[in-house]
């Protein structure tokens, strides 16, 4: 590549995980190649209203109000070996900024951290708008055939299961590298637990239960928090609601009994410190969230998993003895309380979670994006050596 290297990191804000992963990869690319020009683009920024109405909103509606319908839809799409989530014209007319940016920015490499981002980058290559190297970054422990396209040069995947899926669907084995899920460096930097407790007004050794709800899908954080607080155990519950204003309002109305305390947060950059201070995390099993928990050796109680990738994310934590999958708020709360009574069980789960951590994931993905002379298979071999 001649001149200043240009890397476009393309994502879609279906929840916060894909966007966070995109920014993490972009920062690591910049760290490894300080002279490179790196641009992160959310394809939903400035997309047409009709694209949101026809592509985005139906997904949100299904996962929030009809998860069983989404389950059938996703399973059918996988069984049919679907190679697109929308027609080519829908992406071209619905997200014109993406294609204009590709033409104007002239990237040497495009990193796609969401499946529709991969589709749009592949369309741009197919139409001759770019000759950029295309690297797919899959941030769940379950993929789908849409990810596999002849225009893709390399795939960064979280584990062997996803690698096997992609190869079964036609990806070349030498193009798939097992890198892990990229997590921000702040999750493996050490945070002072005492300082975190002081910051949130938590006295003594009262256990901290961190509750997170994810960016999309049904979230019943308020029910979990209420059940935890009402059981009479001394516990400090911190509910990080991110952008979910509705659940934040419900939590704000709740008054915990004297034995427990509740702190409600909106969007916060303090999640790494909170994860390291917490005894257990209660969450929907998003790929990035579970990867972050592993970085912090934090046991996870999972609930309200969206059918498809989130269920596989949960299964991987359960199979590794690092987490428990529950069927709803009542079971999630009772599971947490049982774990808090069994210090040895929490310790074992913490050790198992730590074994799942991949602190080098972002670095490996950035290397894959920057060095087109290193085959993905060779990179994977180096990481496991």
N, C-alpha and C positions, 0 to 999 in steps of 0.2 A: 504494500500500500504506500502510495506516495503522498507527501504533504501531511498536513495535520489530520490525525485519525479522528473520524466522527462516528459516534455510537448513538443510535436512537433506541431508547428503552420504551417500548410500547405496551400499554396496559389498558384495562377497563376497570372502572370502579364499581364492580359487583362486590360489595363489601369492601373492607379496608385491607384485607390480606394481600390481594394482588398488587395494590398500589404501594403498600409498605415494602413488599418484596422488590418491586421495581426500583424504588428509591434506594434500597439497600444495595442492590446490584450496581446501580449507577454510581453510588459513592465509592464502592470497591473498585470499579473500573477506573474512576478518577484517581484513586489512591495508587493503583498499579501503573497507570499511564497519566501522569500529571498534565502532560501537554495535550491530551485528547480533549475533544469537544464532545460533551455528553449531554444529551437532551432527554428528559422524561416527558412522555405525552400520554395523557389519559384520553382515550378515544371518545369518551362520552362528553368531554369538554366541547361545547359549541356544536354538538351533533343536532340534527334536525329533530323537531318535536315529534314528528311522525315515527322516527326511528325509536325514540324512547317509548312512544305509545305502543308500537308494534313489536319491539324486540326486548326492551328492558322491563317495562311494567308487567307484561304477562309472566315473566320469570318471577319477579317479586311477588306477584299475586299468588302464584302457585305455591312457592315455598312458604309463604306466610299463612295462607288460608286453605290450601289444598295440597299438602305435602304428598299425599298418596297419589294424586294426579301427576305431580312432578316425578315421583318414583317410577310410575309407568312410562312417562314420557322419556325420561333419561334411559331406562332399561331398553325401551324400544329403539331409541336412537343408537344405542350401542349394539344391539342385536342386529339391526339393519346395516351396520357398518357405515353409518352416515358420515359423509366427508365434509359437511358444512352445517352450520347452525342457522344460516340464513342465506338467501340467494346473493350472488355476487353484486347484483344491482342495488340490493338493499344497503350493503356496506358502502358502495361507491357514492350513492346519493344521500345516504343517511349520515355518513361521517366524512364529508369532503375535506375537512381540515387534516385528517390523517394522511390522505393521498397528496394534498398540497404540501404538507410538511415533508413528506418523503422526497418529493420532487425538489423542493427548495433547499432542504438541509443536505441532501445528497449523502446519506450515511454510508459508511463502509460496512458497518454491522448493524443489524436490527435485532434487538433482544425482545422477544415476546413473552410476557409473563401471565397471559390469560388466553384462553383458546380462541376467542374472537379476534384478539390482537394478532395471533398467528395467522388467522384466515385473511385479515386485511393485508398483512405483510406479504403473504403468499400471492394474493391478488395483484399487488403492486409489482412483484417480480414477474408474474405471469404476463402482465400487460406491458412489460418493458420499462416501467417507471423507475426501476432501480435494479442494480446488480449486487446489492448488498448481501453479505453473508447473513443468513437467518438462523438465530439460535432460540429454540423454545425452552422456557423455564417452567416446569410443572410444579406447582406448589401444594399439591395434595398427593396422598398415597394411593390415588385411583385416577386413571386417565380415561380417555375415550378416543375412538378412531379418528375424530376430527383433527386431532393433533398431528396426525401423520400425513405429510404432504411431500411431493417430490421437490418442492422449492426449499424445504428445510435442510440446512446443512448440519446441524447438531442439536441434540436434545440433552438438557440437564434435568435429571430426574431424581426423586428423593430416595428410591430404594430399588431392589432387584425386582419386586413385584411389578412396578410400573415399567421397568426396562423390558421385562418379559411381555407385558401387554403390548407395548409399542412394536416390539419385534414381531409379535404374532400378527399385528395389523399391517406389517410391511416395512417398518423402519429398518434400516441397515444396522446390524449389531454394532459395527464400528463407529456409528454416529451417535450412540447413546452412552452418556457418562452418568454414573451414579454419583451425584454431588451432595445430596441432602437438600433441605429447604433453606434458603438464605435468610438469616436472622441478623438484626442489627448488632453491632459490636457492643452496645450498651447492655446486652443480655449476658455476655460473658465477662464484662468488667465487674469487679466486686463492689457491692454497695454495702454501706455500714447499716446493719440491721437496727442497731440502737438508735441511730440518727433517723431512720425511717419511722420507727415507733414514736419517737419524740415529735416528728413532723405531723403525725396523724393523731397525736394525743392518746396513744395507747400505753397504758401503764403496766408495769410488771411483765409477766410472761403469758399474758392472756393470748391464746392462739388467734391468729389472723386467718380468716377465710376470705379469699379474693373471689369475687363473682364477676364473670364477663359474659357478654351475650352475643358477641359477633356482630358483623355489619348488616347481615340480611337474615331473613328467615324468622320463624316464630321464636320469640324470646320471652320466658316467664321468670326473669331474674327476680322480680318483686315477690313472687310466690316462694321461691327458694329462700330469699333473704328473710321473709316473714316467718317461715317455718323454722329456720335456724335460730332466730332470735326468741321465738316463743317457747322453745324447749327448756328454758331455764338454765342452760349451761353458760358459764362465763366465756363469751366469745366476742371478738370484734370483727364485724362483717364490713368489708369494703366492696361496694358495687360500682364497677367501672362501666358506665352505660354508653360510652363513646357518643355517637350521634343520635341515639334513640331517645328522643325527647319525651315520647309517650311513656316509656317505662320509667324514665327519670322522674316524671311527675307523680307516677304511682308510688315510687319509692319515697319520694319527699313527703308524702302524706302519712307514711307509716311511722308510728312511734314505738320503738322497742321497749321492752320491760327493763328494769334497773340492772338485771343480771347481764344484759348484752348491750352492745353499742353498734350503731350503723353509720357508716360514712358513705355518702353518695357522690360519685365523681362523674363529670362529663368526659370530654376528651382530655387525656393527660399523657404527658411524656414520662410519667413516673412508674409505668408498668414494670420495667425491669427491676427497680428497687422493691416494689410491692411483691413481685413474684419471688424474689429472694428472701423476703421477710415472712411470707405467708407459709402456713402449714399445709394448706391444700388449695387447689384452684377448682372452682366449679364453673363450667363453661360449655358452650356448644363447641364441638370438636373441629374447628377450622384447622387447616393444615399448618398455617403460620403460627397460630396460637399454641398448638400442641408442640411445635418445634421450639417455640420460645420457652414453654414450660420445661421441656427436656434440657434446654441450656441452663435453666435455673434449678435442675434436679427437683422439680416440684410435682408431687402426686396430683393427678387430675381425676375429678369426678365429672363425667360428661352427661349432658341431657339435651333433649330436643335436637338431635342430629338430623340435618337435612338429608333425605335419601340421596344415594350416590356417593360422591367422594367423602363427605363428612362421616358417613357410616364406616367407610374403610379406614379413615383416619382414626376413628374411635377403636376399631377392631385391632389396629396395630398397637395402640397403647395397651389395650386389654391383653393381647397376646404376649406382650413384653412384661406383663405384671406391673406396669407403671400407671395404670388407670382403671377406672370402673365405669362402665356404661350403664346408665339408669334410664328408666322409662318415663320419668317426669319429675316435676318439682318435689313432690312428696318423697319419692324414693331417693332423689338426689340429696335432699336435706338429711334424711335418716342415715344415708350412707356416710355423709360427712361426719355426722355426730358419732357414729360408730367408730370411724377411723380416728377421730380425735381422742377416743377412749383407749385406743390401741397404739401406743407410741411405737412399738416394734413393727407393726404393719405399715405405718407411715414411713418408718425408716427404710424398710425393704422396698417400698414403692419408690421412694426418693432415689435409692441406689439404682433401681431399674430404669427410672426416667433419665438419670444421668448417662447411662450407657447408650441411650438413643440420641444424645446430643451430637450435632455435627458443626462444630465451631468454624470449620474451614469451608463450609458450603459456599458462602458468598465469594470467597477468594477463588475457589475452583471454577465457579460459573464465570467470574470476570476473566479468568485466564482462558477459558473456553471461548469467550466472546472476543478476546483480544488477539489470540494466537491461532490463526487459521492453519498453521503448519503442524499443530499438535492434534492428532486424531482424538476424538472423544474417548475411544476405547483405551488409548494410551494414557490419557489423563485419568481415567477411572483406575487403571492399573497402578499409577503412581500414588493415588490417594489411598489405596488399600494395601500398598506395600509395607 
